[in-house]
Amino acid sequence: MRRLTAPRPSGPPRCELCGGRLAEDHRHLADTERRALACACTACALLFDRPGAGGGRFRTVPDRRLADPGIRLDAAAWEALGVPVAVAFFFRNSALGRLVACYPSPAGATEGEPDPEAWEAVLGSSPLAGLLQPDVEALLVRRTGDRGDCYLVPVDDAYGLVGRMRLHWRGFDGGAEARAELDAYFGRLAERAVAVTRQDGAAREDGAAGRNGAARESAPAGREGGRP
Protein backbone atom coordinates (compact mmCIF):
# COMPACT_ATOMS: atom_id res chain seq x y z
CA MET A 1 0.00 0.00 0.00
CA ARG A 2 3.02 2.31 0.21
CA ARG A 3 2.71 2.85 -3.55
CA LEU A 4 -0.45 4.87 -2.97
CA THR A 5 1.42 7.59 -1.09
CA ALA A 6 4.87 7.38 -2.68
CA PRO A 7 5.78 9.87 -5.47
CA ARG A 8 5.17 8.45 -8.92
CA PRO A 9 8.30 7.77 -10.97
CA SER A 10 8.79 9.96 -14.00
CA GLY A 11 8.48 8.54 -17.49
CA PRO A 12 6.38 5.65 -18.80
CA PRO A 13 5.64 2.70 -16.51
CA ARG A 14 8.15 -0.16 -16.71
CA CYS A 15 8.08 -3.87 -16.02
CA GLU A 16 9.68 -4.44 -12.61
CA LEU A 17 11.49 -7.55 -13.87
CA CYS A 18 12.82 -6.78 -17.35
CA GLY A 19 12.39 -3.00 -17.52
CA GLY A 20 10.20 -3.12 -20.64
CA ARG A 21 7.46 -0.56 -21.17
CA LEU A 22 4.04 -1.42 -19.79
CA ALA A 23 0.57 -0.95 -21.14
CA GLU A 24 -1.83 0.88 -18.82
CA ASP A 25 -3.78 -2.35 -18.30
CA HIS A 26 -1.01 -4.79 -17.41
CA ARG A 27 -0.55 -7.90 -15.30
CA HIS A 28 1.00 -8.29 -11.86
CA LEU A 29 3.28 -10.85 -10.24
CA ALA A 30 3.17 -11.91 -6.61
CA ASP A 31 6.64 -11.95 -5.06
CA THR A 32 6.11 -14.67 -2.45
CA GLU A 33 9.40 -13.94 -0.64
CA ARG A 34 8.90 -10.19 -0.21
CA ARG A 35 5.10 -10.39 0.06
CA ALA A 36 4.78 -7.72 -2.63
CA LEU A 37 3.13 -7.18 -5.99
CA ALA A 38 5.24 -6.34 -9.03
CA CYS A 39 4.05 -4.83 -12.31
CA ALA A 40 4.84 -7.10 -15.25
CA CYS A 41 4.87 -6.95 -19.03
CA THR A 42 3.04 -9.59 -21.04
CA ALA A 43 6.17 -11.65 -21.67
CA CYS A 44 7.16 -11.83 -17.98
CA ALA A 45 3.58 -12.54 -16.96
CA LEU A 46 3.45 -15.47 -19.37
CA LEU A 47 6.84 -16.72 -18.19
CA PHE A 48 5.83 -16.91 -14.53
CA ASP A 49 2.39 -18.26 -15.31
CA ARG A 50 3.95 -21.74 -15.43
CA PRO A 51 4.10 -23.61 -12.09
CA GLY A 52 7.57 -23.52 -10.55
CA ALA A 53 9.00 -21.01 -13.04
CA GLY A 54 11.94 -19.08 -11.62
CA GLY A 55 12.08 -21.32 -8.57
CA GLY A 56 8.53 -20.41 -7.60
CA ARG A 57 9.34 -17.00 -6.12
CA PHE A 58 7.20 -15.10 -8.62
CA ARG A 59 3.68 -16.14 -9.55
CA THR A 60 1.50 -14.45 -12.14
CA VAL A 61 -1.75 -13.15 -10.71
CA PRO A 62 -4.60 -14.89 -12.59
CA ASP A 63 -7.24 -12.96 -14.50
CA ARG A 64 -10.55 -14.42 -13.35
CA ARG A 65 -13.46 -13.38 -11.15
CA LEU A 66 -15.83 -16.04 -9.85
CA ALA A 67 -19.04 -15.98 -7.83
CA ASP A 68 -20.86 -18.65 -5.84
CA PRO A 69 -24.58 -17.80 -5.62
CA GLY A 70 -25.01 -20.67 -3.16
CA ILE A 71 -22.97 -19.03 -0.38
CA ARG A 72 -25.11 -17.43 2.32
CA LEU A 73 -23.26 -15.17 4.72
CA ASP A 74 -25.90 -14.44 7.35
CA ALA A 75 -25.32 -12.53 10.58
CA ALA A 76 -24.17 -15.65 12.45
CA ALA A 77 -21.65 -16.57 9.74
CA TRP A 78 -20.33 -13.01 9.62
CA GLU A 79 -19.89 -12.95 13.38
CA ALA A 80 -18.08 -16.30 13.28
CA LEU A 81 -15.62 -14.98 10.68
CA GLY A 82 -14.82 -12.10 13.03
CA VAL A 83 -14.90 -9.47 10.28
CA PRO A 84 -15.09 -6.09 12.09
CA VAL A 85 -16.20 -4.09 9.03
CA ALA A 86 -18.55 -4.51 6.06
CA VAL A 87 -15.94 -5.89 3.65
CA ALA A 88 -12.81 -8.04 3.87
CA PHE A 89 -10.74 -10.42 1.80
CA PHE A 90 -9.00 -13.69 2.65
CA PHE A 91 -6.05 -15.38 0.95
CA ARG A 92 -3.59 -18.17 1.66
CA ASN A 93 -0.04 -16.96 2.20
CA SER A 94 2.45 -19.69 1.36
CA ALA A 95 5.36 -17.96 3.13
CA LEU A 96 3.42 -17.72 6.40
CA GLY A 97 1.76 -21.08 5.85
CA ARG A 98 -1.68 -19.84 6.85
CA LEU A 99 -4.78 -17.92 5.87
CA VAL A 100 -4.65 -14.11 6.10
CA ALA A 101 -7.60 -11.74 6.45
CA CYS A 102 -7.38 -8.10 5.32
CA TYR A 103 -9.78 -5.25 6.09
CA PRO A 104 -9.91 -1.70 4.69
CA SER A 105 -8.99 1.12 7.05
CA PRO A 106 -7.82 4.76 6.87
CA ALA A 107 -4.24 3.43 6.87
CA GLY A 108 -4.82 0.88 4.11
CA ALA A 109 -5.08 -2.89 4.46
CA THR A 110 -5.16 -4.10 8.08
CA GLU A 111 -4.21 -7.77 8.47
CA GLY A 112 -5.71 -10.32 10.82
CA GLU A 113 -5.68 -14.08 11.33
CA PRO A 114 -9.13 -15.72 11.08
CA ASP A 115 -10.06 -18.56 13.36
CA PRO A 116 -9.37 -21.79 11.38
CA GLU A 117 -12.47 -23.59 12.68
CA ALA A 118 -14.74 -20.65 11.87
CA TRP A 119 -13.23 -20.35 8.40
CA GLU A 120 -13.76 -24.03 7.70
CA ALA A 121 -17.36 -23.91 8.93
CA VAL A 122 -18.33 -20.80 6.95
CA LEU A 123 -16.24 -20.74 3.75
CA GLY A 124 -13.55 -23.43 3.87
CA SER A 125 -15.65 -26.12 2.18
CA SER A 126 -17.20 -23.81 -0.44
CA PRO A 127 -16.48 -24.18 -4.19
CA LEU A 128 -14.65 -20.85 -4.24
CA ALA A 129 -12.34 -21.87 -1.41
CA GLY A 130 -11.57 -25.08 -3.31
CA LEU A 131 -10.54 -23.08 -6.39
CA LEU A 132 -8.55 -20.44 -4.50
CA GLN A 133 -4.87 -20.29 -5.52
CA PRO A 134 -2.38 -19.35 -2.77
CA ASP A 135 -0.72 -15.90 -2.87
CA VAL A 136 -2.41 -14.74 -6.08
CA GLU A 137 -6.17 -14.95 -5.47
CA ALA A 138 -8.47 -13.85 -2.65
CA LEU A 139 -11.99 -14.49 -1.43
CA LEU A 140 -13.63 -11.08 -1.20
CA VAL A 141 -16.66 -10.90 1.11
CA ARG A 142 -19.14 -8.11 1.78
CA ARG A 143 -22.02 -7.77 4.20
CA THR A 144 -24.85 -5.48 3.05
CA GLY A 145 -27.92 -5.26 5.26
CA ASP A 146 -29.20 -8.79 5.81
CA ARG A 147 -27.19 -10.42 3.02
CA GLY A 148 -23.59 -11.30 2.31
CA ASP A 149 -21.73 -11.89 -0.95
CA CYS A 150 -18.51 -13.74 -1.71
CA TYR A 151 -16.32 -13.59 -4.82
CA LEU A 152 -13.00 -15.06 -5.89
CA VAL A 153 -10.87 -12.24 -7.33
CA PRO A 154 -7.23 -11.58 -8.29
CA VAL A 155 -5.34 -10.49 -5.19
CA ASP A 156 -4.27 -7.26 -6.90
CA ASP A 157 -7.95 -6.40 -7.38
CA ALA A 158 -8.58 -6.88 -3.66
CA TYR A 159 -5.67 -4.67 -2.65
CA GLY A 160 -6.65 -2.16 -5.33
CA LEU A 161 -10.15 -1.88 -3.87
CA VAL A 162 -8.71 -1.24 -0.39
CA GLY A 163 -6.40 1.39 -1.88
CA ARG A 164 -9.25 3.22 -3.61
CA MET A 165 -11.29 3.16 -0.40
CA ARG A 166 -8.32 4.60 1.49
CA LEU A 167 -8.10 7.50 -0.95
CA HIS A 168 -11.77 8.36 -0.30
CA TRP A 169 -11.87 7.47 3.41
CA ARG A 170 -13.47 10.07 5.68
CA GLY A 171 -14.30 9.82 9.37
CA PHE A 172 -14.65 6.66 11.43
CA ASP A 173 -16.57 4.43 9.00
CA GLY A 174 -15.17 5.65 5.68
CA GLY A 175 -17.92 8.07 4.78
CA ALA A 176 -20.18 8.41 1.77
CA GLU A 177 -17.42 8.57 -0.87
CA ALA A 178 -15.76 5.35 0.30
CA ARG A 179 -19.14 3.57 0.40
CA ALA A 180 -19.94 4.82 -3.10
CA GLU A 181 -16.60 3.45 -4.34
CA LEU A 182 -17.42 0.13 -2.70
CA ASP A 183 -20.91 0.00 -4.26
CA ALA A 184 -19.54 0.80 -7.72
CA TYR A 185 -16.86 -1.88 -7.49
CA PHE A 186 -19.24 -4.62 -6.38
CA GLY A 187 -21.75 -3.57 -9.03
CA ARG A 188 -19.16 -4.10 -11.77
CA LEU A 189 -17.96 -7.30 -10.13
CA ALA A 190 -21.48 -8.77 -10.01
CA GLU A 191 -21.87 -8.14 -13.75
CA ARG A 192 -18.53 -9.68 -14.74
CA ALA A 193 -18.01 -12.55 -12.31
CA VAL A 194 -18.65 -16.06 -13.61
CA ALA A 195 -20.76 -18.37 -11.46
CA VAL A 196 -19.32 -21.67 -10.24
CA THR A 197 -21.30 -24.88 -9.79
CA ARG A 198 -20.61 -28.33 -8.33
CA GLN A 199 -20.41 -31.21 -10.76
CA ASP A 200 -19.51 -34.74 -9.72
CA GLY A 201 -18.54 -33.43 -6.29
CA ALA A 202 -15.94 -30.98 -7.63
CA ALA A 203 -16.18 -27.24 -8.11
CA ARG A 204 -15.95 -25.98 -11.67
CA GLU A 205 -16.29 -22.67 -13.48
CA ASP A 206 -19.50 -22.44 -15.47
CA GLY A 207 -19.13 -20.88 -18.90
CA ALA A 208 -16.42 -19.96 -21.38
CA ALA A 209 -15.80 -16.62 -19.70
CA GLY A 210 -14.68 -18.40 -16.54
CA ARG A 211 -12.33 -20.68 -18.47
CA ASN A 212 -10.73 -17.87 -20.42
CA GLY A 213 -10.80 -15.17 -17.74
CA ALA A 214 -13.12 -12.21 -17.27
CA ALA A 215 -12.35 -8.56 -17.95
CA ARG A 216 -9.77 -7.06 -15.61
CA GLU A 217 -10.55 -4.56 -12.86
CA SER A 218 -6.92 -3.73 -12.10
CA ALA A 219 -5.85 -0.12 -11.75
CA PRO A 220 -3.37 1.83 -13.91
CA ALA A 221 0.31 1.23 -13.22
CA GLY A 222 1.66 2.76 -10.04
CA ARG A 223 -1.72 3.55 -8.47
CA GLU A 224 -2.59 0.39 -6.65
CA GLY A 225 -0.52 -2.26 -4.96
CA GLY A 226 0.10 -4.04 -1.74
CA ARG A 227 1.43 -7.03 0.08
CA PRO A 228 -0.06 -10.38 -0.86
C-alpha positions as CSV (number, residue, x, y, z in Angstrom):
1,M,0.0,0.0,0.0
2,R,3.0,2.3,0.2
3,R,2.7,2.9,-3.6
4,L,-0.4,4.9,-3.0
5,T,1.4,7.6,-1.1
6,A,4.9,7.4,-2.7
7,P,5.8,9.9,-5.5
8,R,5.2,8.4,-8.9
9,P,8.3,7.8,-11.0
10,S,8.8,10.0,-14.0
11,G,8.5,8.5,-17.5
12,P,6.4,5.7,-18.8
13,P,5.6,2.7,-16.5
14,R,8.1,-0.2,-16.7
15,C,8.1,-3.9,-16.0
16,E,9.7,-4.4,-12.6
17,L,11.5,-7.6,-13.9
18,C,12.8,-6.8,-17.3
19,G,12.4,-3.0,-17.5
20,G,10.2,-3.1,-20.6
21,R,7.5,-0.6,-21.2
22,L,4.0,-1.4,-19.8
23,A,0.6,-0.9,-21.1
24,E,-1.8,0.9,-18.8
25,D,-3.8,-2.4,-18.3
26,H,-1.0,-4.8,-17.4
27,R,-0.6,-7.9,-15.3
28,H,1.0,-8.3,-11.9
29,L,3.3,-10.9,-10.2
30,A,3.2,-11.9,-6.6
31,D,6.6,-12.0,-5.1
32,T,6.1,-14.7,-2.5
33,E,9.4,-13.9,-0.6
34,R,8.9,-10.2,-0.2
35,R,5.1,-10.4,0.1
36,A,4.8,-7.7,-2.6
37,L,3.1,-7.2,-6.0
38,A,5.2,-6.3,-9.0
39,C,4.0,-4.8,-12.3
40,A,4.8,-7.1,-15.2
41,C,4.9,-7.0,-19.0
42,T,3.0,-9.6,-21.0
43,A,6.2,-11.7,-21.7
44,C,7.2,-11.8,-18.0
45,A,3.6,-12.5,-17.0
46,L,3.4,-15.5,-19.4
47,L,6.8,-16.7,-18.2
48,F,5.8,-16.9,-14.5
49,D,2.4,-18.3,-15.3
50,R,3.9,-21.7,-15.4
51,P,4.1,-23.6,-12.1
52,G,7.6,-23.5,-10.5
53,A,9.0,-21.0,-13.0
54,G,11.9,-19.1,-11.6
55,G,12.1,-21.3,-8.6
56,G,8.5,-20.4,-7.6
57,R,9.3,-17.0,-6.1
58,F,7.2,-15.1,-8.6
59,R,3.7,-16.1,-9.5
60,T,1.5,-14.5,-12.1
61,V,-1.8,-13.1,-10.7
62,P,-4.6,-14.9,-12.6
63,D,-7.2,-13.0,-14.5
64,R,-10.5,-14.4,-13.4
65,R,-13.5,-13.4,-11.1
66,L,-15.8,-16.0,-9.8
67,A,-19.0,-16.0,-7.8
68,D,-20.9,-18.6,-5.8
69,P,-24.6,-17.8,-5.6
70,G,-25.0,-20.7,-3.2
71,I,-23.0,-19.0,-0.4
72,R,-25.1,-17.4,2.3
73,L,-23.3,-15.2,4.7
74,D,-25.9,-14.4,7.3
75,A,-25.3,-12.5,10.6
76,A,-24.2,-15.6,12.4
77,A,-21.7,-16.6,9.7
78,W,-20.3,-13.0,9.6
79,E,-19.9,-12.9,13.4
80,A,-18.1,-16.3,13.3
81,L,-15.6,-15.0,10.7
82,G,-14.8,-12.1,13.0
83,V,-14.9,-9.5,10.3
84,P,-15.1,-6.1,12.1
85,V,-16.2,-4.1,9.0
86,A,-18.6,-4.5,6.1
87,V,-15.9,-5.9,3.7
88,A,-12.8,-8.0,3.9
89,F,-10.7,-10.4,1.8
90,F,-9.0,-13.7,2.7
91,F,-6.0,-15.4,0.9
92,R,-3.6,-18.2,1.7
93,N,0.0,-17.0,2.2
94,S,2.5,-19.7,1.4
95,A,5.4,-18.0,3.1
96,L,3.4,-17.7,6.4
97,G,1.8,-21.1,5.9
98,R,-1.7,-19.8,6.9
99,L,-4.8,-17.9,5.9
100,V,-4.6,-14.1,6.1
101,A,-7.6,-11.7,6.5
102,C,-7.4,-8.1,5.3
103,Y,-9.8,-5.2,6.1
104,P,-9.9,-1.7,4.7
105,S,-9.0,1.1,7.1
106,P,-7.8,4.8,6.9
107,A,-4.2,3.4,6.9
108,G,-4.8,0.9,4.1
109,A,-5.1,-2.9,4.5
110,T,-5.2,-4.1,8.1
111,E,-4.2,-7.8,8.5
112,G,-5.7,-10.3,10.8
113,E,-5.7,-14.1,11.3
114,P,-9.1,-15.7,11.1
115,D,-10.1,-18.6,13.4
116,P,-9.4,-21.8,11.4
117,E,-12.5,-23.6,12.7
118,A,-14.7,-20.6,11.9
119,W,-13.2,-20.3,8.4
120,E,-13.8,-24.0,7.7
121,A,-17.4,-23.9,8.9
122,V,-18.3,-20.8,6.9
123,L,-16.2,-20.7,3.8
124,G,-13.6,-23.4,3.9
125,S,-15.7,-26.1,2.2
126,S,-17.2,-23.8,-0.4
127,P,-16.5,-24.2,-4.2
128,L,-14.7,-20.8,-4.2
129,A,-12.3,-21.9,-1.4
130,G,-11.6,-25.1,-3.3
131,L,-10.5,-23.1,-6.4
132,L,-8.6,-20.4,-4.5
133,Q,-4.9,-20.3,-5.5
134,P,-2.4,-19.3,-2.8
135,D,-0.7,-15.9,-2.9
136,V,-2.4,-14.7,-6.1
137,E,-6.2,-15.0,-5.5
138,A,-8.5,-13.8,-2.7
139,L,-12.0,-14.5,-1.4
140,L,-13.6,-11.1,-1.2
141,V,-16.7,-10.9,1.1
142,R,-19.1,-8.1,1.8
143,R,-22.0,-7.8,4.2
144,T,-24.9,-5.5,3.0
145,G,-27.9,-5.3,5.3
146,D,-29.2,-8.8,5.8
147,R,-27.2,-10.4,3.0
148,G,-23.6,-11.3,2.3
149,D,-21.7,-11.9,-0.9
150,C,-18.5,-13.7,-1.7
151,Y,-16.3,-13.6,-4.8
152,L,-13.0,-15.1,-5.9
153,V,-10.9,-12.2,-7.3
154,P,-7.2,-11.6,-8.3
155,V,-5.3,-10.5,-5.2
156,D,-4.3,-7.3,-6.9
157,D,-8.0,-6.4,-7.4
158,A,-8.6,-6.9,-3.7
159,Y,-5.7,-4.7,-2.7
160,G,-6.7,-2.2,-5.3
161,L,-10.2,-1.9,-3.9
162,V,-8.7,-1.2,-0.4
163,G,-6.4,1.4,-1.9
164,R,-9.2,3.2,-3.6
165,M,-11.3,3.2,-0.4
166,R,-8.3,4.6,1.5
167,L,-8.1,7.5,-1.0
168,H,-11.8,8.4,-0.3
169,W,-11.9,7.5,3.4
170,R,-13.5,10.1,5.7
171,G,-14.3,9.8,9.4
172,F,-14.7,6.7,11.4
173,D,-16.6,4.4,9.0
174,G,-15.2,5.6,5.7
175,G,-17.9,8.1,4.8
176,A,-20.2,8.4,1.8
177,E,-17.4,8.6,-0.9
178,A,-15.8,5.4,0.3
179,R,-19.1,3.6,0.4
180,A,-19.9,4.8,-3.1
181,E,-16.6,3.4,-4.3
182,L,-17.4,0.1,-2.7
183,D,-20.9,0.0,-4.3
184,A,-19.5,0.8,-7.7
185,Y,-16.9,-1.9,-7.5
186,F,-19.2,-4.6,-6.4
187,G,-21.8,-3.6,-9.0
188,R,-19.2,-4.1,-11.8
189,L,-18.0,-7.3,-10.1
190,A,-21.5,-8.8,-10.0
191,E,-21.9,-8.1,-13.8
192,R,-18.5,-9.7,-14.7
193,A,-18.0,-12.6,-12.3
194,V,-18.7,-16.1,-13.6
195,A,-20.8,-18.4,-11.5
196,V,-19.3,-21.7,-10.2
197,T,-21.3,-24.9,-9.8
198,R,-20.6,-28.3,-8.3
199,Q,-20.4,-31.2,-10.8
200,D,-19.5,-34.7,-9.7
201,G,-18.5,-33.4,-6.3
202,A,-15.9,-31.0,-7.6
203,A,-16.2,-27.2,-8.1
204,R,-16.0,-26.0,-11.7
205,E,-16.3,-22.7,-13.5
206,D,-19.5,-22.4,-15.5
207,G,-19.1,-20.9,-18.9
208,A,-16.4,-20.0,-21.4
209,A,-15.8,-16.6,-19.7
210,G,-14.7,-18.4,-16.5
211,R,-12.3,-20.7,-18.5
212,N,-10.7,-17.9,-20.4
213,G,-10.8,-15.2,-17.7
214,A,-13.1,-12.2,-17.3
215,A,-12.4,-8.6,-17.9
216,R,-9.8,-7.1,-15.6
217,E,-10.5,-4.6,-12.9
218,S,-6.9,-3.7,-12.1
219,A,-5.9,-0.1,-11.8
220,P,-3.4,1.8,-13.9
221,A,0.3,1.2,-13.2
222,G,1.7,2.8,-10.0
223,R,-1.7,3.6,-8.5
224,E,-2.6,0.4,-6.7
225,G,-0.5,-2.3,-5.0
226,G,0.1,-4.0,-1.7
227,R,1.4,-7.0,0.1
228,P,-0.1,-10.4,-0.9
